[in-house]
Amino acid sequence: MKDFEVIERQIEELIDQEQFDEAILKLELLEDKVHDMQFHLLLRHVAKNLGMEGPHLLTKLKE
């Protein structure tokens, strides 16, 4: 969550400085991080439902 707070603060600073193109790039980075987190949570949910809990979910799901 700390990454999100840092990026949010950077976006606010860029908007205050009217650097809108840079702010948009940071927003896209934030969006990518959210999508990655959602994907990871989805994988964990699927793996848990299939009885495959543990640190190597991707490896187990590929088998």
FITORFI-719822 format. One record per residue (C-alpha): y, z, x. Coordinates in steps of 0.25 Angstrom, whole numbers, plus 2048, in hexadecimal, padded with zeros to 3 digits. Last residue first. Layout:
# residues N
YZX ...
//
This chain:
# residues 63
7907C7803 79F7C4803 7A17D07FA 79B7D9804 7A47D4810 7B07D5807 7AD7E3803 7AB7E8811 7B27F6810 7A97FC805 7A57FA7F7 79B7F07F3 7967F57E5 7997E87DE 7A47EF7D6 7A97F57E3 7AA7E77E9 7B17E17DE 7BB7ED7DE 7BD7EC7ED 7BF7DD7EC 7C97DE7E1 7D17E97E9 7D17E07F5 7D67D47ED 7E17DD7E7 7E57E27F5 7E67D47FA 7EE7CF7EE 7F87DB7F0 7F97D77FF 7FC7C97FB 8067CD7F1 80D7D57FC 80D7CA806 8137C17FB 81E7CB7F8 8217CC807 8227BD807 82C7BE7FB 8347C8803 8357BF80F 83A7B4806 8447BD7FF 84B7C380B 8577C8803 8587D480C 8557DD800 8497D47FC 8447D580B 8457E580A 83E7E57FD 8337DC802 8317E580F 8307F1806 8257EB7FE 81E7E680A 81E7F4810 8197FB802 80E7F0801 8097F380F 80980280C 800800800 
//
